[in-house]
């Protein structure tokens, strides 16, 4: 390796210029356009006394990183700062650990991001500048353990931190800066310090709200005022670092892959992604509800905002994380590997993350290397590509805030999660679509989905209407479009004309408690299905609609929610109706008091575009309970509204997340095997292979399909081509397979 940073950059650019995504400009590409693989040793205060830089340099090389994240300052400093209150790490002494690591990384040709942690300080800082700290309604400072929380409207953020950024940029020349705590106090707390009181009155002419009340216009102004401030800080810090460190010395912050998490900390993901040169994601692990496919979804969601030509690295914990974070114990290799691979399938770049520079559990050091090396070998297929999808799942952060409010997990996250799980299970390629971007998602989408998107602006609803009037399909669930952009209920659905359903007295809002309820299928068929007869079975009348395919042996589907009356247009079809609740316990009482109602559980309409409105919040139920009947019904509805215009078919056993992409002259299919005994609860420690899989892919005319190259197994398979479709077999998939056609 070259001994100078400039030589390394030139050499690297020459090596990858031929095929690597984004390298067409060679050495002119800034670091944030070419550094895909990252590493971070999150330095503890003990580490200055034991940091073996030589060993870690070897680890950087073995794991093929192109950049590292190094703790610089904030809560504590890992360099000798000129700011007297910038507390040195306890064991730093006279050492300049940040400087030593930055110098070593630059000698190895690596980019360096200086990591900051700017939201809290020690008590001596608070005593010196009490007006820089957040306070509750009683005037007491907010605290996190023994630290004092700073106020984002104070001069701590406005002047002090910019001064620290300038010092680091000028002295050490890092490529950029990152910070996972840059957004300050979260939404759960209101700051009443003098800075906030004065600033809010100047901006809105009112006093700060005294409590959390989404019905209070002043509270809503407080929400939007806080969002605006975070964007001001983002822009201020970028101006500061670029002025001090050069045009490419960007401040990249750090953001969550969860929209609800972003909302709780006032970080507008859409606006941040629009501004970002590179999006650093602090999204280290799966949850038991989100599963591995959450990481694939995150990659598609953020790239849909920032563009597929930009890089989105994600912090991937090598230590055991979950309900309990064991910071210095190795995460099971299968769990860490699958989280990384699922991210790759959505366009996320890897970033291994260790807490501390010394570990007695040495197993953690072996996990990242094979995954990172595979990423390097296939980098040209993993970035700067365009998704090929049939379904667009609509979301918005404002819906999370103003409709989800303090219950976004139930009202927003669970319906979205359930819909995505149904798409994954049905092997239907999809993309997340921000509600402000409907109509901009490009050609190819056959249908849109509104998974309980309650709060929509008139402009957003109009864009969905135009999509359907142009021939696109629509599946909407629950309270979709029933609330305005502030989360206030409207007299009827904004898209009632499309739904063919209208509000009478009902204000649907998912999140009501579970009940013992069902949905009745029409027409009823049990009279011709084997089983005991009571003599009152209705005679079968006509054929069932295609959306009920696969349910021929039942007249009931489990539901579990509540429904009330809707007025349905004459041209609408109602294939499902509500069965009112009846007792569960004792078993002797578990019989239907009212076997039938006229309350719609599903309303279908067909014009230029097909529309399915599902007032029964099956997506939320599926996101919580994973009942196969719910997944099958959602899959049927998705295929129907899309008119079966799906560019991919994968047949074979297992739970497989199928992601399809285009690059000039080729199609890329990334299959992630989610089949595991531990799929539904972390961590997994064993991978279960599936296969063979029979695959059919629709390919564009510019793709000269001659063979299928398998980037994981290393094989090449013959294909057959007919009428624009390529057919081939995947013999086996352990964790993932990436197939390149063309």
C-alpha positions in Angstrom: 0.0 0.0 0.0 1.2 3.5 -0.8 2.6 5.5 2.1 0.9 8.7 1.2 -2.7 9.4 1.3 -2.6 11.1 -2.2 -1.0 8.1 -3.8 -3.5 5.8 -2.2 -6.5 7.8 -3.5 -5.1 7.9 -7.0 -4.2 4.2 -7.0 -7.6 3.2 -5.6 -9.4 5.4 -8.1 -7.5 3.8 -11.0 -8.2 0.3 -9.7 -12.0 0.8 -9.4 -12.6 3.2 -12.2 -13.3 0.5 -14.8 -16.4 -0.9 -13.2 -17.0 0.2 -9.6 -20.2 2.2 -9.1 -19.6 5.9 -8.9 -15.9 5.7 -10.0 -16.4 7.1 -13.5 -14.7 10.4 -12.5 -11.7 8.5 -11.1 -9.6 10.5 -8.6 -12.0 13.5 -8.9 -14.6 11.5 -6.8 -14.7 12.9 -3.2 -14.4 10.5 -0.4 -18.2 10.4 0.3 -18.7 9.0 -3.2 -16.2 6.2 -3.1 -15.8 5.0 0.6 -18.3 2.2 0.9 -16.8 0.2 3.8 -16.3 1.6 7.3 -15.0 0.6 10.7 -15.4 2.1 14.1 -13.8 1.4 17.4 -15.9 3.4 19.8 -13.2 4.5 22.2 -13.8 4.3 25.9 -12.0 6.5 28.4 -9.8 3.6 29.3 -8.6 3.0 25.8 -5.8 5.7 25.6 -3.8 3.5 27.9 -4.2 0.3 25.9 -5.0 1.2 22.3 -2.9 -1.2 20.1 -2.9 0.9 16.9 -0.6 -1.5 15.1 -3.1 -4.4 15.6 -6.0 -2.3 14.5 -4.3 -1.2 11.4 -3.9 -4.8 10.4 -7.6 -5.3 11.2 -8.5 -2.3 9.0 -6.6 -3.9 6.1 -8.1 -7.4 6.7 -11.7 -6.1 6.8 -11.1 -3.9 3.6 -12.4 -0.7 5.2 -12.0 2.5 3.2 -12.7 4.8 6.1 -12.8 4.8 9.9 -14.8 6.7 12.5 -12.7 8.0 15.4 -13.9 9.6 18.6 -12.7 13.2 18.8 -14.7 15.3 21.2 -18.0 16.3 22.8 -18.7 14.7 26.1 -14.9 14.0 26.4 -12.0 14.9 24.2 -9.4 12.4 22.9 -7.0 15.1 21.9 -5.5 18.1 23.7 -8.2 20.7 23.1 -7.6 24.4 23.6 -11.0 24.7 25.2 -10.5 24.4 28.9 -14.0 22.9 29.6 -13.6 20.3 26.8 -12.9 17.5 29.3 -10.1 15.1 28.4 -10.8 11.4 28.6 -9.8 10.1 32.1 -6.8 8.0 30.9 -5.7 10.3 28.0 -2.9 12.0 29.9 -0.7 13.8 27.5 -1.5 11.5 24.6 -3.2 12.7 21.5 -5.1 9.5 20.6 -7.4 11.1 18.0 -4.3 12.6 16.3 -2.4 9.3 16.4 -5.3 7.3 14.9 -6.0 10.0 12.2 -2.4 10.0 11.2 -2.2 6.2 11.0 -5.4 6.0 9.0 -4.2 8.7 6.5 -0.9 6.9 6.1 -3.0 3.8 5.2 -5.0 5.8 2.7 -8.2 5.7 4.7 -10.8 8.5 5.2 -11.4 9.6 8.7 -14.7 10.8 10.2 -14.2 12.7 13.5 -17.0 11.4 15.8 -18.6 14.0 18.1 -21.1 13.5 20.9 -22.5 16.9 21.6 -25.6 16.7 23.7 -24.3 16.6 27.3 -21.4 17.6 29.5 -20.0 17.2 33.0 -21.1 19.3 36.0 -18.2 21.7 35.8 -19.3 22.8 32.3 -22.8 23.3 33.6 -21.6 25.4 36.5 -19.6 27.6 34.1 -22.4 28.1 31.6 -25.8 27.3 33.2 -27.7 29.2 30.5 -26.5 26.7 27.9 -28.5 23.8 29.4 -32.0 22.4 29.0 -34.5 22.9 31.8 -37.8 21.5 32.8 -40.9 23.5 33.8 -39.6 23.8 37.4 -36.4 25.4 36.1 -34.3 22.3 37.0 -31.7 21.1 34.5 -32.4 17.9 32.5 -29.8 15.2 33.3 -28.7 11.9 31.8 -27.1 9.9 34.5 -24.3 12.2 35.9 -24.2 14.4 32.8 -26.2 17.6 32.1 -28.1 17.9 28.8 -27.4 20.9 26.6 -30.0 23.0 24.9 -30.0 23.0 21.1 -31.2 26.7 21.1 -28.2 27.8 23.2 -24.8 29.1 22.3 -23.4 25.7 23.2 -24.7 24.5 19.8 -24.5 27.9 18.1 -21.0 28.9 19.0 -19.1 26.5 21.3 -19.4 23.3 19.2 -18.7 25.2 15.9 -15.5 26.3 17.6 -14.6 22.7 18.5 -15.3 21.6 14.9 -13.0 24.3 13.5 -10.2 23.3 15.9 -10.4 19.7 14.9 -10.8 20.4 11.1 -7.9 22.9 11.0 -5.5 20.8 13.2 -6.1 17.2 12.0 -7.7 17.5 8.5 -10.3 14.7 8.9 -12.4 14.1 5.8 -15.6 14.9 7.7 -17.5 14.7 11.0 -20.3 12.6 12.4 -22.3 12.7 15.6 -25.1 10.3 16.8 -26.4 12.7 19.4 -26.5 15.9 17.4 -30.3 16.5 17.7 -30.4 17.4 21.4 -33.3 16.9 23.7 -36.0 14.6 22.3 -39.7 15.1 21.8 -40.7 13.5 25.1 -39.3 16.6 27.0 -40.1 20.3 26.7 -37.2 22.7 27.4 -38.1 25.9 29.3 -34.7 27.5 29.4 -34.3 31.2 28.7 -33.1 30.4 25.1 -36.2 28.4 24.2 -38.6 30.8 25.9 -37.2 33.8 24.0 -36.7 32.0 20.7 -40.2 30.4 20.6 -41.9 33.7 21.4 -39.9 35.5 18.7 -40.8 32.8 16.2 -44.5 32.2 17.1 -45.5 35.1 19.3 -46.6 32.7 22.1 -45.3 31.1 25.3 -44.0 27.6 25.2 -46.7 24.8 25.6 -47.1 23.6 29.1 -47.8 20.0 28.2 -47.9 17.5 25.4 -51.3 18.0 23.7 -51.5 17.2 20.0 -54.8 19.1 19.9 -53.2 22.3 21.0 -52.0 24.5 18.0 -49.2 25.9 20.1 -47.8 22.4 20.8 -47.9 21.7 17.1 -46.0 24.9 16.4 -43.5 23.7 19.0 -43.0 20.5 17.1 -42.4 22.2 13.8 -40.2 24.9 15.4 -38.0 22.1 16.8 -37.7 20.4 13.4 -36.7 23.6 11.8 -33.9 24.1 14.4 -32.4 20.7 13.8 -32.1 21.6 10.1 -30.5 25.0 11.0 -27.9 23.1 13.1 -27.3 20.6 10.2 -26.7 23.5 7.8 -24.6 25.5 10.3 -22.3 22.6 11.1 -21.8 21.9 7.4 -20.9 25.5 6.7 -18.5 25.4 9.6 -16.6 22.2 8.7 -16.5 23.0 5.0 -15.1 26.5 5.7 -12.4 25.1 8.0 -11.6 21.8 6.3 -12.4 22.3 2.7 -15.4 21.9 0.4 -15.5 18.1 0.9 -15.1 18.2 4.7 -18.8 17.6 5.4 -20.6 17.2 8.7 -22.6 14.0 8.2 -24.4 13.8 11.6 -25.9 10.4 12.2 -29.5 9.3 11.8 -31.7 6.3 12.7 -33.1 3.9 10.2 -36.4 4.1 12.0 -38.8 6.9 11.0 -40.4 6.8 14.5 -37.0 7.2 16.1 -36.3 10.1 13.8 -39.6 11.7 14.7 -38.9 11.4 18.4 -35.7 13.4 18.0 -37.0 16.0 15.6 -34.8 14.8 12.7 -36.6 15.2 9.4 -35.3 12.2 7.5 -36.5 13.5 4.1 -34.9 16.9 4.5 -31.7 15.5 6.0 -31.3 12.9 3.2 -31.9 15.7 0.7 -29.0 17.7 2.2 -26.7 14.8 2.9 -23.5 14.0 0.9 -23.4 10.6 2.7 -26.0 9.3 5.2 -24.5 7.7 8.3 -27.0 5.4 9.9 -27.0 4.5 13.6 -29.2 1.4 13.2 -27.2 -1.3 14.7 -29.5 -4.3 15.1 -32.9 -5.7 14.4 -35.8 -5.8 16.8 -38.0 -8.8 17.3 -40.8 -7.0 15.5 -38.8 -5.5 12.7 -36.7 -8.6 11.9 -33.8 -8.7 9.4 -35.9 -7.4 6.5 -36.2 -4.2 8.4 -32.6 -3.4 7.3 -33.4 -4.1 3.7 -36.4 -1.8 3.9 -34.3 0.9 5.6 -31.8 0.9 2.7 -34.5 1.2 0.1 -36.3 3.9 2.1 -33.3 6.2 2.6 -32.0 5.7 -0.9 -35.5 6.6 -2.2 -34.9 10.0 -0.4 -31.2 10.7 -1.1 -30.8 8.9 -4.5 -29.3 5.6 -5.3 -26.0 7.1 -6.4 -25.1 8.1 -2.8 -23.7 6.0 -0.1 -25.5 5.0 3.2 -23.2 3.2 5.6 -24.7 1.7 8.7 -23.3 1.0 12.1 -23.4 -2.8 12.5 -22.7 -4.0 16.0 -20.1 -6.8 16.5 -21.1 -6.9 20.2 -24.2 -8.5 21.6 -27.1 -6.0 21.5 -30.8 -6.4 22.2 -32.9 -6.2 25.3 -29.5 -6.1 27.2 -26.5 -4.6 25.6 -23.4 -6.7 26.4 -20.9 -4.2 25.1 -17.8 -6.4 25.3 -19.3 -9.8 24.4 -19.3 -11.0 20.8 -22.7 -11.1 18.9 -23.3 -14.6 17.4 -21.7 -14.5 14.0 -24.9 -15.6 12.2 -26.9 -12.8 13.8 -24.4 -10.1 12.9 -23.8 -11.5 9.4 -27.5 -11.7 8.5 -28.1 -8.1 9.6 -25.2 -6.9 7.4 -26.4 -9.0 4.4 -30.0 -7.8 4.7 -28.6 -4.3 4.6 -26.6 -5.0 1.4 -29.8 -6.2 -0.3 -31.3 -2.7 0.3 -28.2 -0.8 -0.7 -26.7 -0.2 2.7 -22.9 -0.2 3.1 -21.2 -2.0 5.9 -19.6 -0.4 9.0 -18.4 -2.7 11.7 -18.7 -1.3 15.2 -16.8 -2.4 18.3 -17.2 -0.7 21.7 -13.7 -0.4 23.2 -10.3 -1.1 21.7 -9.5 -4.1 23.8 -11.7 -7.2 24.2 -11.3 -10.4 26.1 -14.0 -12.0 23.9 -11.9 -12.3 20.7 -14.7 -14.0 18.7 -16.0 -10.6 17.6 -12.9 -9.9 15.5 -13.7 -12.8 13.1 -17.2 -11.9 12.1 -16.8 -8.9 9.8 -13.9 -9.9 7.6 -15.6 -12.4 5.2 -18.6 -10.2 4.8 -16.6 -7.1 4.1 -14.3 -9.0 1.6 -17.4 -10.2 -0.2 -18.7 -6.7 -0.3 -15.4 -5.4 -1.8 -15.4 -8.1 -4.5 -19.0 -7.3 -5.5 -19.0 -3.5 -4.9 -19.8 -2.7 -8.5 -23.2 -4.5 -8.2 -24.1 -3.1 -4.8 -24.2 0.6 -5.4 -25.5 3.1 -7.9 -28.3 0.8 -9.0 -32.0 1.4 -9.6 -34.7 -0.7 -7.9 -37.2 -2.6 -10.0 -40.5 -2.9 -8.1 -44.1 -3.6 -8.6 -45.5 -2.0 -5.4 -44.8 1.3 -3.8 -45.5 1.4 0.0 -46.3 5.0 0.9 -45.0 6.6 4.1 -44.4 10.0 5.6 -42.8 11.3 8.8 -45.5 13.8 9.2 -48.0 10.9 9.4 -45.8 9.4 12.1 -45.9 12.7 14.0 -49.3 14.1 13.6 -51.4 10.9 13.1 -49.2 8.5 15.1 -48.6 11.1 17.8 -47.7 9.2 21.0 -48.8 5.8 19.6 -46.9 5.6 16.4 -45.9 2.0 17.0 -49.5 0.8 16.8 -50.9 3.4 14.4 -48.0 3.7 11.9 -45.2 1.3 12.4 -47.2 -2.0 12.8 -49.3 -1.5 9.7 -46.3 -0.6 7.6 -44.3 -3.5 9.0 -47.2 -5.9 8.4 -47.6 -4.8 4.8 -43.8 -5.1 4.1 -43.8 -8.6 5.7 -46.7 -9.6 3.4 -44.7 -8.4 0.4 -41.6 -10.2 1.5 -43.5 -13.4 2.2 -45.2 -13.2 -1.3 -41.8 -12.4 -2.9 -43.1 -9.2 -4.5 -40.5 -6.6 -5.1 -41.4 -3.2 -3.6 -40.0 0.2 -2.7 -40.9 2.7 0.0 -42.3 5.9 -1.4 -42.5 9.1 0.5 -45.9 10.7 0.3 -44.4 13.9 -1.1 -42.8 11.9 -3.9 -45.8 10.0 -5.3 -45.7 10.6 -9.0 -41.9 10.9 -8.9 -41.1 7.3 -8.3 -40.4 6.6 -12.0 -42.0 4.1 -14.4 -42.8 0.6 -13.6 -44.9 0.7 -10.4 -48.1 -1.2 -10.8 -49.7 -0.2 -7.5 -49.4 2.0 -4.4 -50.2 0.9 -0.8 -51.3 3.2 2.0 -50.8 1.2 5.2 -53.0 3.2 7.6 -51.5 6.5 6.3 -54.1 8.6 8.2 -52.6 12.1 7.8 -52.3 13.3 4.2 -52.2 16.7 2.8 -54.6 17.6 -0.1 -51.6 17.6 -2.5 -50.5 14.2 -1.4 -54.0 12.8 -1.8 -54.3 14.4 -5.2 -51.0 12.7 -6.3 -52.4 9.3 -5.3 -55.6 10.0 -7.2 -53.7 10.9 -10.3 -51.7 7.7 -10.1 -55.0 5.6 -10.0 -56.6 7.7 -12.7 -53.6 6.9 -14.8 -54.2 3.2 -14.5 -52.2 2.4 -11.3 -53.6 0.2 -8.5 -54.2 1.2 -4.9 -54.5 -0.7 -1.6 -55.5 1.5 1.3 -56.1 0.3 4.9 -57.6 1.5 8.1 -57.8 5.3 8.5 -55.9 6.2 5.4 -56.6 9.8 4.3 -59.2 10.3 7.0 -57.1 12.9 8.7 -55.6 16.2 7.5 -51.9 17.0 7.6 -52.2 18.1 11.2 -53.9 14.8 12.2 -57.4 16.3 12.7 -60.3 14.1 11.5 -62.1 15.0 8.4 -65.8 14.5 7.5 -64.8 11.7 5.0 -61.8 10.1 3.5 -59.9 12.4 1.2 -59.9 9.5 -1.3 -63.5 8.4 -0.6 -64.3 8.6 -4.3 -61.6 6.1 -5.1 -62.4 3.8 -2.1 -66.1 3.6 -2.9 -66.6 3.9 0.8 -67.7 6.8 3.0 -67.7 7.6 6.7 -71.1 7.7 8.5 -70.4 7.7 12.2 -67.1 5.9 12.3 -63.7 7.4 13.0 -61.5 4.4 12.3 -58.3 4.5 14.3 -56.3 1.3 14.6 -54.9 0.7 18.0 -58.1 -0.3 19.7 -57.7 -3.3 21.9 -57.9 -6.9 20.5 -61.3 -8.5 20.4 -62.7 -11.9 19.5 -63.9 -11.0 16.0 -63.9 -12.4 12.5 -64.5 -11.6 8.8 -67.1 -13.4 6.8 -66.3 -14.4 3.2 -68.9 -14.0 0.5 -70.4 -16.0 -1.0 -70.3 -18.7 1.7 -69.2 -22.1 0.5 -69.3 -24.4 3.5 -72.4 -26.2 2.3 -70.3 -27.9 -0.4 -67.2 -28.5 1.8 -66.8 -31.7 3.8 -67.8 -31.2 7.5 -70.7 -31.5 9.8 -74.0 -30.0 8.6 -76.5 -28.0 10.7 -79.0 -27.7 8.0 -79.0 -23.9 7.8 -75.9 -23.5 5.6 -76.6 -21.0 2.8 -76.5 -22.4 -0.8 -73.4 -21.3 -2.6 -74.2 -18.4 -5.0 -71.7 -17.5 -7.6 -68.0 -17.4 -7.5 -65.7 -15.7 -5.0 -63.6 -12.8 -6.0 -60.0 -13.4 -6.9 -58.8 -11.7 -3.7 -60.2 -14.6 -1.7 -58.2 -17.2 -3.7 -57.0 -20.0 -1.4 -59.8 -19.7 1.2 -62.3 -22.1 -0.5 -62.6 -24.3 2.6 -63.5 -21.5 5.1 -66.3 -19.0 5.4 -64.5 -17.1 8.2 -61.1 -15.5 8.6 -59.8 -14.5 12.1 -59.6 -10.7 12.5 -59.3 -9.5 16.1 -60.1 -5.8 15.6 -63.2 -3.6 15.6 -65.2 -2.2 12.7 -68.2 0.2 12.4 -70.6 1.0 9.5 -69.5 2.5 6.2 -71.7 3.8 3.3 -70.6 1.9 0.2 -71.0 3.2 -3.4 -73.3 1.1 -5.6 -70.5 0.0 -8.0 -68.3 -1.3 -5.1 -67.9 -5.0 -4.2 -67.9 -6.1 -0.6 -66.4 -9.7 -0.4 -65.7 -9.5 3.4 -68.0 -8.4 6.2 -67.5 -8.0 9.9 -68.6 -10.7 12.5 -69.2 -8.9 15.8 -67.3 -9.9 19.0 -68.4 -12.8 21.1 -66.9 -14.4 24.2 -63.7 -16.4 24.3 -64.0 -17.7 27.9 -65.3 -20.0 29.2 -65.4 -22.2 26.1 -69.0 -23.0 26.6 -69.9 -19.3 25.7 -67.7 -19.2 22.5 -70.6 -19.1 20.0 -71.6 -16.3 17.6 -74.4 -14.1 18.9 -74.6 -12.2 15.5 -73.1 -14.4 12.8 -73.6 -11.7 10.1 -73.5 -8.0 9.8 -73.5 -5.6 6.8 -70.4 -3.8 8.1 -67.7 -3.9 5.3 -64.4 -5.5 6.0 -63.1 -5.0 2.4 -64.4 -2.8 -0.4 -63.2 -3.3 -4.0 -63.6 -1.0 -7.1 -62.4 -1.4 -10.6 -61.9 1.4 -13.2 -58.8 2.4 -15.1 -57.0 1.4 -11.9 -58.0 -1.2 -9.4 -58.7 0.0 -5.8 -59.0 -2.1 -2.6 -60.0 -0.4 0.6 -59.4 -2.6 3.7 -61.1 -0.9 6.7 -60.2 -4.0 8.7 -56.6 -3.2 9.7 -55.3 -6.6 8.7 -51.8 -5.1 8.0 -51.5 -4.0 11.6 -52.7 -7.3 12.9 -50.3 -9.1 10.6 -47.4 -6.9 11.8 -48.2 -7.9 15.4 -49.4 -11.5 15.2 -48.1 -13.0 11.9 -51.2 -15.0 11.1 -50.7 -16.8 7.7 -54.4 -16.0 6.7 -53.7 -12.3 7.1 -50.5 -12.6 5.0 -52.3 -14.6 2.3 -55.2 -12.1 2.1 -52.8 -9.1 1.8 -50.8 -10.9 -0.9 -53.9 -11.6 -2.9 -54.9 -8.0 -2.6 -51.5 -6.7 -3.6 -51.5 -9.0 -6.7 -55.0 -8.0 -7.7 -54.5 -4.2 -7.5 -51.2 -4.7 -9.4 -53.1 -6.7 -12.1 -50.5 -9.4 -11.5 -47.9 -7.1 -13.2 -45.1 -8.4 -11.1 -41.6 -8.5 -12.7 -40.4 -11.5 -10.6 -41.5 -15.0 -9.7 -39.6 -17.2 -7.2 -40.9 -20.7 -6.4 -39.6 -22.9 -3.7 -39.7 -23.3 0.0 -38.6 -20.8 2.6 -39.0 -17.2 3.7 -36.9 -15.2 1.1 -36.6 -11.5 0.7 -36.4 -10.9 -3.1 -34.9 -7.6 -4.3 -34.5 -6.7 -7.9 -32.3 -3.9 -9.4 -31.1 -2.6 -12.7 -27.8 -1.3 -13.8 -26.9 -0.4 -17.5 -26.9 -3.7 -19.4 -27.8 -6.0 -16.5 -30.3 -7.0 -13.9 -29.4 -7.9 -10.3 -31.5 -10.2 -8.1 -30.5 -10.2 -4.4 -32.1 -13.1 -2.4 -31.9 -13.0 1.4 -32.7 -16.3 3.1 -34.8 -15.4 6.2 -35.5 -19.0 7.0 -34.2 -19.8 10.5 -35.3 -21.1 13.8 -34.4 -17.7 15.2 -36.0 -15.5 12.5 -38.6 -14.2 14.9 -36.4 -13.6 17.9 -32.8 -12.4 18.1 -30.2 -13.7 18.2 -29.9 -16.5 15.6 -26.9 -18.8 15.8 -27.6 -21.2 12.9 -28.4 -20.7 9.2 -30.7 -23.1 7.4 -30.2 -23.5 3.6 -33.2 -23.5 1.2 -33.5 -24.5 -2.4 -33.7 -25.3 -5.2 -35.6 -22.2 -6.3 -37.2 -21.7 -9.7 -36.8 -18.1 -10.8 -38.4 -16.1 -13.6 -37.3 -12.4 -14.1 -38.6 -10.0 -16.6 -35.6 -8.3 -18.3 -35.5 -5.0 -20.2 -34.6 -5.0 -23.9 -31.1 -3.5 -23.3 -30.0 -6.5 -21.2 -28.3 -9.2 -23.3 -29.3 -12.1 -21.1 -26.8 -15.0 -21.7 -26.2 -16.5 -18.3 -26.9 -16.0 -14.6 -23.7 -15.4 -12.6 -24.0 -16.2 -8.9 -21.9 -13.8 -6.8 -22.0 -15.8 -3.6 -21.6 -19.4 -4.7 -19.4 -18.3 -7.6 -21.2 -20.4 -10.1 -22.7 -19.6 -13.5 -26.0 -21.1 -14.5 -27.6 -21.5 -17.9 -30.8 -19.6 -18.5 -33.7 -19.7 -20.9 -35.2 -16.6 -22.5 -38.7 -16.3 -23.8 -41.0 -13.3 -24.4 -38.8 -11.0 -22.3 -38.6 -13.4 -19.4 -35.4 -15.1 -18.1 -35.8 -18.5 -16.3 -33.2 -20.2 -14.3 -32.7 -22.3 -11.1 -30.9 -21.3 -7.9 -29.8 -24.7 -6.4 -29.3 -23.5 -2.8 -29.2 -20.4 -0.7 -27.6 -20.4 2.8 -27.7 -16.8 3.9 -28.0 -14.9 0.6 -27.3 -15.1 -3.1 -26.9 -12.4 -5.6 -27.6 -13.2 -9.2 -26.3 -11.0 -12.0 -28.0 -11.3 -15.4 -26.5 -9.7 -18.4 
